[in-house]
Amino acid sequence: PDLSEALMDFWHRSGHPSALWCCNDDIARQAIDILRGNGVAVPEEVVVLGFDGLPQPGMPVPAWPSIKMPFRELGELAVTLLDKVHSSGIAPKQMNYELKASVSGAGLIPERKP
């Protein structure tokens, strides 16, 4: 099935969830369009959360909540790690990294009463 069919099937089978977390902002934008096209009120009925925080065509920041990843910092860390592996010939068995992601558009999430 295409994204529209899969999303609406999930929507109906899951009992209309209050939030939907998408793997990236492009999928989030598509999900919002599909849900609204099927009469679902976004964000009043369901909050759609994206993941990457990258600008979308025609908008400098996503018009929905999105977890922004520190891609530059992660890239610099990867280059540093590769340089160490190249110079020492030893790859670390484990690496710990404290992810400092931020949420843009958090004000777009309506308050919900319990």
N, C-alpha and C positions, 0 to 999 in steps of 0.2 A: 504493500500500500504506500501511497505517497504521504508526505508529512501531514497534510490536511486530514486525510482519512485516519491516520495513526493517532494524531492528536485528539481528534474528536471522539474516536473510539475510547482512548484512554480517559478523556474527560467524562464520558458517560459511565464507563465501567468503574471508575474510581470514586464515584459519588461526588463529583464536582469539588476537587481540592481547592484549598484557599491560596495555594502558592504553587508555582511551577518554576523549577530551576533548570535553565537551559545550559548546554555545554559551551555556548558562545553567544555573543551579542547578535550575530546574524540570525541564528536560530530563534533567539528571543524576539527579534523584530518580526520574523515570519510567524511565530506563534501568536503574537499580539494581533497581527492582521487576521489570522485564521479565526482566532477566538472571537474577535469583534465582528468578523464577517458572519459568524454563526450566532450572533446575538448575545454573546457573553460580555459583561461589563468588566473591562480591564482599566484600572486596578481595583475597582470597587468590589467585584465579585471574586477575582483571582489576581494575585500579584505575580507578574512574570519577572524573574530575575535572570539577568544575563551573566556572562563570565568572560571577561578579558578587558572590558572598558575601552576598546578601540573605537576611534571615530567611525561613524557610518556615513555612507554617501549622503550628502545633503544636510548633515547635522554634525557639529563639532564634538558633541558628547552624546551618548545614548539618551533617549527620552524615556528611559526605564531604569530601574535600579540595576547596577552592574558591578560585579566584583572586579576591580582594576588590578591587574597583575603588574609587578615591577619588572617588565621584560628587559629593560636595559641592564638593571642590576643583575638579573639572572644570567644574561648573556656575558657580562663581565666576569661573573663568578665561574661560568663554564670555561671561558678562555683561560683564566688563571689556573683552574684545575687541570685543563689539558696541557698547559705549559709545564706545570709541576710533574705531571705524568710523563711528558716527553723528556724532561731533563733528568728525572730520577729513574724512569723505567718501571716505576711502581705505581700501581693504581690503588687508591684507597678502597678498603672493603666497605666502608660506610662513610657517609658524609651527612652531617646535620646542618640544617639551614632553617632559621626562623623566618617564615614567610610573613611579610608585612604587606598584606593586600589591603586595599581600601574599597569602600563602597561609594560609588557615585550615584546620584539620583535617589538617595535614601529617603528624601522628602516626598518621593512619589509613592511611598508605601503608606496607605491609609491606616489610621488607628483602628484596631478591631476590638470590639467588646467581647469579653468571654461569654 
